[in-house]
Amino acid sequence: MNNVALFFGSFNPIHNGHIHIAKKVLEKKMADKIEFVISPKNPFKDSKNLIPVRERLMFLKKCIKMYSRMEVNEIELEMPLPNYTSDTIKKLTGLNPKINYSILLGADTAKSLNLWKDFDFLKKFKILVYPRKGVKVPNKNFWHIIQGVDFQDISSTQIRKSNDINFLKKNVTIEYLNYRFGSK
């Protein structure tokens, strides 16, 4: 499996929308494997609402264990904070020079990619962009838009704002999130 899509995120928490996108990328043969790169602290987000990273990691592993071509990449847990995508990719390509990495991200995130550290370096990689509801994806020649991704009516923010904020401690499954929060 030489083509690996890196799906970066806080996964605060992971939900069916994330899984749906990863499945579409694999189904469309845009990657051989998806690695969910869990970020302990996103430099662009407020960390006051972050579920502890070990809990997010445990839930992420539990939710993707049934998918043979999806795995968790814990590299950012070993790196200095805050985590920058370019630093992570530099480290990964150094460790695994025969792997062709791509970056998987949402249109909302892609819109601000030019503000990221080492933006010119990141543009050297295939950037897979999935649509987000209400976000117009600007046409960029280095983006690969993932077509045919249905919008999932679920978000990490929505889950965190629910009355069931301690759901991770209740041995909850991704199926529960689908049912509880209306994802299809």
N, C-alpha and C positions, 0 to 999 in steps of 0.2 A: 504494500500500500504506500505508494510514493506521493500521492496528492492528498495533503492533509489540510482541511479547513480549520482554522483556529477561531473558535467562537468565544470571544472575550466577554466577560461580564462579571458583575457582582453576584448575580443569581441570588437576589435578595428578596424572595427565593426564586428558584427555578420554577417554571410552570409549563403547562401544555403548549403554550405558544412557542416557547424555546424549542421544545421537542419537535413540534410541527415543522418549524423552519429547518431544523437539522435533518429531519426525514426528507424534506423536499430537496435539499441540496444533494443528498445521497441518491435519491430517486432520479434526479436529473443528471446524475453522474458528473456533477460539478466538483466532487471530491470523492476520494476512496474512503475517507474516514473523517469524522468530526472530533476534534479535541476541545472540550469545554475548558477554557482557561479561567479558573476562578480568581478574581482579583480581590485581595484583602481590602484594598482602599483605592477607589477611583479618584484620580486627582481632580476631576471635574464635578464630583458629586459630594454633597454634604454627608458625612459619615455618621451623623447622630442617630439615624434610623437604621443603621446596619445591624442585621442579625449577626451574632458572633460568627466569625469565619469558619470555625470548626463545625458549627451546626449547619451552615450553608453547604459546606463540603460534604458532610454526612448525607444530607438530603439530596444533593446533586448526584452523588454516587448511587444512592438507592433508586433514584428516578430513571437513571439511564442504564442500569445494570442489565436490563433485558435486551438492549440493542447492541449487537455484536460489533457494529462499526462506529460506535460512540464510546468515548472514554473521557475521563477527567484528567486534566494536566494540572499538576500542583506546582509548577515551576515558580509562579509568582509568590508562593508562600515562603520561598527561600530567598527572595530578592529584597533589596531595600525598598522602603516605602517613600513616597507613593510609587505605584507601579506605572510604568509607561510602556505602551505596546511596542514601541521601537526597541527598547532595551530587552524586552522579553523575546522578540523575534531574533534579535542579534544573538542572544544566548542560545536559542533553539537551533538556529541555522549553524552555529558553531559546533553544537553537540551532534547535530544530525544533518550533515551537509548534503546527503543524497535525497532528502525529503523536499518536495516542492510544497511550500507553505502558501496558503491563501488566508485572507482575513475576512471573516463573516461578521457583518454588522448591519444594523437597521438604518433606514433612510434618515431618521432623525439624527443619528450619530454621524452618518456620512456627511451631512450638511456642515458639520464643524470640523471635519477631518483636517482641513488646512491649518487649524490652530494647534494640532497635536505636535508633540516633540518629534523632530526628524521626519516631518511630513514628506519631504522629497525621497527619503529612504523608503518610507512605507508605500509610496506610489510604485515602487519596483515590483511589488507583489500583486497578485490578482486580488482584487477587492470585490467580494461578493456582497451585494446590497439587497436586502429584502425590504419590500415596501412597508410603510407604517401608515396607519389610518390618519388621514388629514395632512400628510406630509408629501409635498411634491418633490420628487427625486430629480434634482438637477442633472442634466446630461453631462457626464464626464467621460472622456475616452478611456480612462483607466478603470472604470467601474464595470462590473458585470451584474446587471440587474436580474434577480431571480424572478422569473415569471411564474404565474399560476399559484402563488402563495395566498391562501385564503386568510383573511384577517381573523384572528382569534380574539374573542371578547374577554380578554383576561390580561392583567398586568401585575407585575410585582408590587407596584404602588397600591393597587386595588386590594391585593391580598393583605399587605401590611396594615392598611387602614381598616380592615375588617375587625369585627368584635373578637375574632378568634386569633389574635396576634401570636399566641403561643402554640400555634398548630404544629410546629416542628417537633415540639416535645411530646406530642400526642401520637407518635408513630403514624403520622398521616402519609398517605400515598398520593402520587400524582393523579390517580383516579379520583380521589377526594377533591383535589383542587378543581378538576374538570367539573365535577358535580356541584360543588359548593359555589364556584365562581362563574359558572355558566359557559365555560369553554366547550367547544364541540370537538 
